[in-house]
């Protein structure tokens, strides 16, 4: 019973940085695990990063580990994805998601709500 709206996508050069935001509506934001996923044309939607309800635990896909950082501010009902050292292969539509049944998850099936997505394009 939450709505998610991503923002912050755009066009950047390889090696650059971008910060995505996901604003959530609702009164129980802190009860949801949050995740970021991405989907490139012709590809399956893949896991990027996830953060637990209180923000105490995080987990990343190997492809972004060391470059991306997920965080959340429960007082602002917002989750972030800081993306550094961007590569052309990071180009995709990025989606945030909320899951009510698990504390933290890298699986699409564990998420109940999804945002509309924001485009990230990295030029070489």
C-alpha positions in Angstrom: 0.0 0.0 0.0 2.8 2.4 -0.9 3.7 4.4 -4.0 7.3 4.7 -5.1 8.7 7.5 -7.4 12.2 7.4 -8.6 14.2 10.4 -9.7 17.8 11.5 -10.5 18.4 9.5 -13.6 20.1 11.1 -16.6 23.1 11.0 -19.0 26.6 10.9 -17.7 30.1 10.0 -19.0 31.9 6.9 -18.1 33.6 7.4 -14.7 31.1 9.9 -13.6 28.6 9.7 -10.7 24.8 9.9 -10.3 22.6 9.8 -7.3 19.1 8.2 -7.6 16.3 8.9 -5.1 13.1 6.9 -4.4 10.4 8.7 -2.5 7.7 6.6 -0.9 4.2 7.5 0.2 2.6 5.8 3.2 3.0 5.7 7.0 5.0 2.5 7.4 8.0 3.1 5.2 10.3 1.8 7.9 8.6 -1.6 7.9 9.7 -2.3 4.3 12.9 -3.8 3.0 14.0 -1.7 0.0 15.8 -2.6 -3.2 17.1 -1.3 -6.5 16.8 -3.3 -9.7 17.7 -2.4 -13.3 16.7 -3.5 -16.7 18.5 -3.0 -20.0 16.8 -3.4 -23.4 16.3 -7.1 -24.2 17.4 -8.2 -20.8 15.8 -9.5 -17.6 15.4 -7.2 -14.7 18.4 -7.8 -12.4 19.1 -7.1 -8.8 21.4 -4.2 -7.9 21.2 -3.5 -4.2 19.0 -3.9 -1.1 18.8 -2.5 2.4 17.1 -3.7 5.5 14.2 -2.0 7.3 16.3 -0.1 9.7 19.2 0.4 7.3 21.5 -1.8 9.3 22.3 -4.3 6.6 23.0 -3.9 2.9 23.8 -6.3 0.0 25.0 -5.7 -3.5 25.3 -7.4 -6.8 28.9 -8.3 -7.6 28.8 -6.1 -10.7 28.3 -2.9 -8.6 30.0 -3.8 -5.4 32.5 -1.1 -4.4 31.0 1.4 -6.8 27.3 1.8 -5.7 26.0 2.6 -2.2 22.4 2.1 -1.1 21.1 4.1 1.9 17.7 5.1 3.4 16.3 7.9 5.5 13.2 6.7 7.2 12.3 10.1 8.5 12.1 11.3 4.9 10.6 8.1 3.5 13.3 8.0 0.9 15.9 5.4 -0.3 19.0 6.4 -2.3 21.4 4.8 -4.7 24.7 6.6 -5.0 26.5 5.4 -8.2 30.2 6.1 -8.7 32.7 5.1 -11.4 29.8 4.5 -13.8 30.4 2.2 -16.8 28.5 2.0 -20.1 27.2 -1.4 -19.0 25.4 0.3 -16.1 23.0 1.8 -18.7 19.5 0.7 -17.9 16.2 1.7 -16.4 16.5 1.7 -12.6 13.6 0.7 -10.4 13.1 0.9 -6.7 11.0 -1.6 -4.9 9.5 -2.2 -1.5 9.0 -5.6 0.3 6.7 -6.1 3.3 7.3 -9.8 4.0 11.0 -9.9 4.3 13.6 -7.9 6.1 16.0 -7.8 3.2 16.1 -9.5 -0.2 17.8 -9.7 -3.6 14.9 -11.5 -5.2 12.2 -9.8 -7.3 9.5 -12.1 -6.0 10.0 -10.8 -2.5 8.9 -7.2 -3.4 5.4 -6.0 -3.4 5.6 -2.5 -4.8 7.6 -1.0 -7.7 8.3 2.5 -8.9 8.0 3.6 -12.6 11.7 3.6 -13.2 14.3 6.2 -14.1 16.6 6.0 -17.1 20.4 6.0 -16.5 22.6 6.3 -19.6 26.4 6.1 -19.4 28.3 7.2 -22.5 31.8 5.9 -23.4 
